[in-house]
Amino acid sequence: MNQTIDSPLIGQPGKEGQMARALAIASAGGLQEAMERGVLPRQISVSLSEALVLGLLRQGVHKYLAIFGHGSTDLGEVLRIYTEAGVTRVFNFRNEVEMAHAGTALSWVYGETCAVVTSIGPGALQAMAGSLAAVSNGVGIYHIYGDETTHGEGYNMQQVPKPQQHLFGQLTAVMGQSYVLHTPEALRDALRRGTQCVHHPVKAGPFYLLLPLNTQPQVIQDLNLAALPVRLKLPRTAVADGAAVAEAAALLRQHSRIVMKVGGGGRGFAAEVRALAEATGAAVVLSPGSTGVLPDAHPQNMHVGGSKGSISGNYAMEQGELLLVIGSRGVCQADCSGVGYPGAQAVININADLADVAHYNRTLALQGDIGAVISQLLQALPDDGEGAAGRRKWLAECAAKKAEWKNFLAACQSAPRLTDEVWQRPVLSQPAAIKVVCDFAKAIGAVKFFDAGDVQANGFQTVEDERPFETYTETGASYMGFATCAVIAAGLAEEPRYGIAFTGDGSFMMNPQALISAIEHRAKGMIVIFDNRRMAAISSLQQAQYGVDFRTNDSVAVDYVALAASVAGVKAVAGGDTIESLQAALKSAHAHEGMAVVHVPVYAGTAPEGGLGAYGSWNVGNWCADVQQRYSQSDI
């Protein structure tokens, strides 16, 4: 028989009541179980801070990444009690940007929705800046910030110093979905909106909860726990209009030169994408975030395409006559600022998001779950061999370009060391060094994280993934330092994966305190620093556009091995100047039970074999006039 726990305090506010409730939830094995067994009353009187913790438990959120301050002391005390009871887990950090990145990785890579907690003021601004990675990549996460009091008694320390109400709430509302809990009883509405954002099936993102300092301890009388929203769960949707599916099938039969562009939204549907590609004879072009949707060696995989694409990927984009888009936002670099498909006569777009599915003109939009819609298309496509000869010719052309691309890659990756003017000696090129680390990651089954900049671009041009989710490259916002922080998530996850962060010297210095957090939270992984002593991505862009680079480097040498080794528990290894020395360093670093850092000096300069090149257009710098003119003349 279910019995209510024998404590007169369990439904009452205050520390004793908090402890009783936390112990009841822990003993029952969870909030829902405690309610079902009757060990926790359905109606309780609790502070807003505790009610928020209980509400997030209803949605399966029990991990908090926190930097506490004067704007979050009350919430911090509730989390202390619940963590000591074993109901929640709290991980402390040193920098809010670093913390936001680690939380994004925990949700993105491991599927564990967590909450980031900061105080009011600069900390909240830094966390919000870091949340741009989650916004840009569609990653759901809660951000909980302190906020100014609601009584308007005067300026609150660290609020935006302007005589206007709730400016932090306005700032976060610009970035995404936001809610100021000015009234504790509004929590139910806030959490309903929260799960609709954080657990959105198509475009998830961070949900910003602003907690005024004075509303956190306020008591909600007789809070109905059963009324707090559970995690959003929606059924898959297909296209109800059979005529639209039939029209799309007819277009696919009509055209032989089909180019299929797969964005990050297609990564969860690799089997369906492959089946559709093989049924239609499409040349598949990947975005940086969708590598592995087709195995690298698959004959229809033309690799990445875009402004920093590949010989084969960009050829397919330029020569294709029917564009089939799957799960893509049409980001500027991925579609060459809108001019990447000059030969396209029509577009079929499969996406569940309305804005994205209708991004191009002359589009037959198939809005719905990608897997469900592809299944509909496959049923509508007869296997009658119509247009087979034209498709074979098209794929043969593309295969020749892929062979050209692979030969070029091999030449760059095996090129002799290049003498670098900064290092004053021969060192590895970045393509060669990245290839070595990618091969090592594949050999040990590690997940790869790529930071922004030249490392990122050469990285997605290099990777040879066999399946999705072997690589995470934060190309949505290109946030420097993301990869360095992402490896921390292995110490927070229930089922961690060994991660290798590919980062440049500039990106690493954005968040070097990630080493401390990685050791604190017992993450096991590796950070490889490709050090060219400059912002090579911008240097090469300046060289390509204006023939000279300007103010993209400095003269200050940093001993990254010594820097990393100064953090107790970190193993720091010099990668040396040869492929053999780098391979040995990687093996040594991987053998370490904890976090390791490998430093690799790499070449930066104008030698052709020093990078993997650019193959598309981009609406930046002195290229703008040409790209915009072509865009204005494009029909799609």
N, C-alpha and C positions, 0 to 999 in steps of 0.2 A: 504494500500500500504506500502511495506517495504521501510524504509528510513534510510539512514546512519546518525548516530548521528551527530549533528551539533557541531563539535569540530575540529579545524584544527590540534589539537595535537594528536588525537587518533591513528594515524598511525605512529607517530614519537617517537624516543627514549627519555629518560629523565623521571624525576619524574612526571611531569605533564601528560605526555602521559601514564605512568603506571597507574596513578590515573583514568584517563579517560577510559582506557580500563577495569580496574577492575570494575568501576561503570557501564559500559555498559554491562559487563558479568553478574553482579549481577542483574541489572534491567531486563535483558532478561531471567534470570533463568538458565543460563549455557552458556558455550562456544559455543556449537553447536547451541543452540537457538539464540545466538547473531549473529552468522554467517548467519544462515538461515533468520533472520529478517533484516539483513543488517545493524544492529547497530554497527557492527564491521567489518572493511574491511578484505577481505581475505588475503591481503598482507600488512604487517606492518614492520617497522624497530624497532627492539627491542634488548635489551642486551641478551646475552646467558642465564643469570639467569632467566630473565622473560620468554624467549622462552621455557626454561625447565619447568617452572611452567605451561605455557599454554599447552605444549606437554603432561604433565602428566594429566592435566584436560581432554584432549582428550581421555585418557584411564580411566577416572573415578576416578583418584587419586586426592583428595583434602585435605587429612589429613597428617600433617607432625609432626613427633616426633623429637624434635631438642635440641641439645646442641650447641649453636653457639660459634664460636671462630674466631680468626683472619683469618682463612681459609674459612670462610663462611659469612663474613659480607655483601657482595653484595647480595647474595642469601637471606640472612636474611632480608635485606631492602625491597626486592621485596615481600617477604612473609608478611612482616608487612603491606604493602599497600594493598595487596590482602586480607589479613585477616580482616583488618579494614573495607574493602568493603563488607565482608561477603562471599567472594568467596572461600577462603581456611580457614582451621583451623590449628593452630600450638599449640602443647603441649610441654612445656619445661620440661626437666628432669635434674637429677643431676649426673647420671652415665651412660656411654654409653652401658655397658653390660645390665643393667636394662632396658634401653630404647629399645635396640634391642629385648629383650625378650617380652616386652609389645607390640611392633609392630608385632612380630611374632604371639602372641596370638590374636591380633586384626584381623589379616588376617586369622589365622587358625580356630579360634572359631566363629568369626562373619562374615567372608567372605569379610571384608573391606580391600582392598589393600591400603597400606599407604607407606610413605617414611620416612626413618630414615636419619637425617642430622647431621653430625658432622664436626668438623674442621679437619685440617691436623694433623698428628702425633699420639701421644698416644691415643687420643680420637678415631681416626679412627681404630687403632689397637684393641682397646677394643670393639668397635662396631662390627668389623669383627669377633672377637672371639665369641661374643654373637650370631652372625649370624649362627654359627655352628648348633644351634638348628633348624633354618629354613632350612638349607641345609639338615640335617639328616632326617627331617620329611616332606620334599617336600612342603614347604610353600613359596608362592610367596610374595616378598616384595622388594621395592627399597631401596638401601643403597646409599646415596649421601655423598661423602667425599671431603673435600678440598684436594688440591694437590699442589706440587711445581710448580713454574712458568715455562713457556716454553722457556724463553729467555736464560736460563743458565748463569745468571749473577753471580752466586756463590751459595753457600749453602743457601737454604731457611730454616728458623727456623722450627724445628720439622720434616723435611723430614728425610728419612733414610740417615744417614751421610756417603754416599758412592758415589764416582764419577761415577755414572751410571744413565741412564735416566729412569724416571718414575718407580721407584721401588715399589711404592704403587700399581700401576696398575698391576705389576707382582705378587705381593702378593695376591691381590684379584682375579686375574685370576687363581691362584692355587685353591682357595676356590670355585670358581664358574665362572659365566659369568661376564666379566668386560669390561669397555670401558673408556678410557681416552679422555676427550673432549678437546684435544689439539687444534682443529679447531672448532670454534663455528658452522660453517655450517655443521659439521658432526652430528649435533643433530638428524636429521631425521633418519640416519642409527642407531644411538645409541638407539633411542626409539623403532625402529623396533625390534632390537635385545633384547631390554629390555622386551617388552611385550611377545616375544617368550619364554623368560625365566620365567618371573614372572607369566604369565598366561598360562604356559604350561599345557595341559590337563592331563598329566600323572605324570611328575616329575617337578613340579614347584620348584623354588628356589629363593634366593636373587639375584638381579642384581645390580652390583656395578658400580656406575657412579662416576668417578673421575673428579673433577672440578678444574683445575689449578687456582691459585689466580688471574692471570692476564687475563684469558680468560672469567671469569665470567662477567665483565662489558663490554666486547667487543660487538659491535653492529653487528647484522646480518641484512644486508640490504634487504628489501623486502621479509621477511620471508613469505612463503606461508602456512598459517595456515591449509588449507585443505589438504596439503601434509603431515602433521604430522600424524604418524600412530595411528589408533584407537586400542582399546583393541583387542587382538587376540581372535578369536572365531572359533572353528573347529567343524565339524560334527562328530558324533560317528562313529566308524568303527567296522565292523564285519569281520569274517573270510570268505574270498572269495572262499577258497578251500573247497568245500562240502565234498570231500573225507576225509579230515583231521577231520572234524566234525563227520563224520560217523565212522571213526576209533576210535575216542575218545568215542563215544557212545558204540561201541562194547566192548572196554576195560571196561567201567563202567558196562556193562551187564555181562561181563565175571567174574569179581571179586566180591566177597562178602565182603571181609575185606578191606573196603575203608576208608582211613583216609584223611579228608579234612582239610588242613591247611590254615586258612584265615589270611592274613596280613592286615596292615593298609589300603592298597589300596582297600580292600573289604568293608570298612565301609559304603561307599555311595551306596552299592548295597545289603542291608540287605534282602530285599524281594526276590531278585533273588537267593541269597546264600541259603536262607532257603528253597526255592522251589527245588533247585538242591539237597540239602542235603536230603530232604524228599523223593525225587524221586529216589535217588540212595542208600539210607540207609547208608550214610556215617557217621562216627563218626567225629564230627567237633571239631577241636582243634584251639584255638585262640592264637594270639600273644598279648603281653601287650597292643598294640595300637588298637586292634580290638574287645575289649570286648563290648558286646551288639549287635553284629551282629546277634547272636541268643540269645533270652532271656535266662537268667541264668538257669531257671527251665526247659528249653526245654530238652527232654530226649536225644537228640543227641548232646547236648552241653557238651563237656568233659572238658571245662574250658581251662586255659592256658597250654601251653606246652613249654618245652625248658630247659635250664640249671637251671632256677629257676621256673620251671613249677608247675605241680600238679600231684598227683598220677594217676588221670584218664587221664589227657591230655598226659602225658608221656607214659602211657600204650598204648594208641591208636597210638601214634607215633611209638613206638617200635614194635607193633604187626600188624600194617597195612601192606597189601600186595600191594595195589595200592595207590600211593600218588597223591592226587588231590590238587594242590597249586593254591590259588586264591589271587592275589594282594599282594604277599609277596616278599621281597628282599632276603630272606634266611639269615638274620642277624645271627651272630655267636651264640648269646644266644638263639635265637628263634628256631634254628634247631640243637642245641647242637654241634656247630662248625662242621657241616656237617655229624655228625654220629647219628643223631636223628631218622633215619628211616632204621634200619638194616634189616627189613623184606621186604622192598619195592622192588618189581620186575619191576615196571614200574612207570612212572610219567606222569601226564597230568598237564600242567601249563597254567593258564589263566592270561595274563598280557598284557598291551599295550606297555610296555618297552621291547626292544629287549634283553638287557643284563639280565634282571630279568626273562623273560619268558624262557630263555635258560640256567638258572643257573645250573640245575642238568643234569647229564648224563641220557641216556635212556629216554629222554623226548619227548613227543608229545606236541609241543608248539602251543597254540592257541592264537595268538597275536591279540589283539584288545580290544575294550571297554568291560569291564567285564560284564556289564549288557547285552550288545548285544550278546556276545559270549555265555553266559549262556542261553539266550533265544533260540539260535540256538541248543544248546545241548539238552535242554528240548524238543524241537520239534523232535529231532532225537532219543530220548529215548522212545521206546514203553512201554506202561504200561501193560505188559503181565505177570508180576509176576515171571519172570525168576530169579532164584537165591534167591527168597524171604526167603526160609528157612535158607540159609546160612547167609543172612543179619540179620535175627532175632537173630540168635545165636551170631553173632558178636556184635550186639548192646546190647544184654543181658550181655555179658562179660563186655562191656564198662560200662554199667549201674551199675554193681556190683562195679566196680572200682570208679565210680563217687560217689556212696553211701559211699564207704570207705573214699573218700576224704572229703565229706561233714561231716561225723562223726568226722574225724580228725580236720577239721576246727572248728567245734562246741566245741570240747574238748579244743582246744587251746584258743578260744575266750572267753570261760566261766571259764577258769582255775582260781584258787585263785590267789590273788596278790603274787608277788614274791619279796623276800627280796633282795635288790640291794646293792652291796658293796659301791657304790659311794653315793647313796642317804641315805644309812644307815637306811632304813625303807622299809616296803613292798610298792610296787608301781604296777601299771598296766603293763602287758606285752604289747608290741607294737601291736601284733595281736588283743588283746582285745580292746585297745584304738582305733585302726583304724576301727574296726568293729562298734564301737559306733558312730564314726564320719560319716562313710559311711551310716549307717542307718539314721542318722539325715539328711544328704544331700539328701537322697532319699525322706524322709518325706517332705522336703520343696522344692523339685525340683531343688536343686542346682547343678551346674556343678562342677565336682571334678578335681583339678589339683594336680598331684603328682610330687614331687621333686625327685632328684636322691638319690641313696643310699638304705639303709635298709627300709626306709619308702616306697619307690617306689616298691621294690620287694614284701614286705608284702602287699602292696596296691593292685597290680594287681592280687595277689593271693586271695585277700579278696573280691574285688568288685563283686556285683551281679546285673549288669546292665541289664535292660530290653530292651534297644534300643541303637544304636550307639550314640556317641557324648555326653554321660553322663559323660564320663571320658576322660581326656587328660593326658597322662603320657609320659613325654619327654624321651622315652627310646632310641630314635635315637642317641643322643649324651650324654644322662644322665648328662645334664648340671645342676650342683648344683646352686640353686637359681632361676631356671626358674619359678617354681610354685608361689613363692612369688611375682614375677614380673607380672605373667600372670593375677592376679586378678586386676591389674591396668587397664587392657583393658576394664573392665566394665564401667569405667569413660570416655572412649574414643568412645565407640560404640554407634550406633544409637539406637539399641534395646538391652540394656544390660541384662545379666543374672547374678543372684547372684552366686558368685563363692566361693568355699572353697579350699584354698591351704593346702595340706598336706605336711609338710616340717620338716626336722630334724633340730636340733640346728646348725649343721655345714652348711647346705644349707641356712638356714635363714640368717646367718651372712655373707654370700656371698653378699647379696644385701638388707641389712636392710633399706637403704634409699628408698626402694619401699614404705614404710609406708608414707613418706613425699609426694611422687608423688601421691599415692592413695588419700590422703587427698586433695592435690592441685587440682586434676582432678575429685574429688567428686565420686570416685568409692565406691560402696557398696559391701562388701564382708567380708570374714573371713580368717585369717591365723591361722592354728593350728600347733603349734610347738611341735613335739614329741621329747622330750629332754632326750637323754641317755648319754650325756656328752662324746660321742665318735663317731668314724666312725664305726658304728656297722657292716655295710656290709663288710668292709675290715677285721674287727676283726674276724667275723665269718668265712671268707674265710681263714684267717691265721690259725685259730683253726682247720678247716677242713683239710687243707693241711699239716700243720707243727705241730699241737698240741699246739700252743701257739700264742698269739697275741703280737704285738710289735709296740710301738709308734703310736697308733691310738687313744689316748686320752690325755687329759691334766688335770691339777689339779685346773684350774681356774673356779670358780663358777660365773655364770652370772644370774642376776635377770632379766629375760626376761619380766616379767610383768612390772617392773619399767622402763625398757628400752623402751618398747612399749608405756607405758603411758606418757613418756616424750614428745611424739609427740602430739601436740594439735589436738584434734579431733579423736584420736584413743582410743577405749575402750579396755583395757587390763584386762583379766580375768584369774585367776588361775583355772586350770581344776581339781586340787585335785588328790587324789590317789584312787578313787573308780569310778565305772561305774556311780553311782548316781550323784556324784559331777561333773563328766565330762558332763553328760547329762544336768545338771542344768547350767553349764558354757556355753554350746553351745546355750541354749535357751536365756540366758542373752546377749550373744554376737550378736546373730541374731537379737535381738530386737533393736540393736543400728542402728541409721540412718547414716551409714558411714562404715569405716573400723574398724574391731575388731580383736584382737589377743587373742588366748587361749593357755596357756602354760600347757603342760602335761608331768610330769616326767614319764619316762618309763624305764622298766628293760633292762639291757644289761648283757649278761652272757651266760653260757653254758647250762643252764637248757633247756631240750628239748621243753618244752611248751613256751619258750621265743620267738620262731620264728616259721615260717611255713615251714622251710626246703628247701632242694634242691633235684631235682629228675632227673637231666640229666647230660650231660657231657659238658666240657668247656675247650678250649685250652688255659689254663693259668697255671702258676706255675708248680708244680711238677706233674700235670695231663697231661702235654703236650705230653710226649712220648707215653702214652697209647692212647690218643685221635688221635694223628697223625698216629699211627700205624693202628688204626681202620679205619681212613679216607682213608688211602692208599689202604686198602683192600675192600673198599666200591665200588659198581658198579654204584652208582648214584651220 
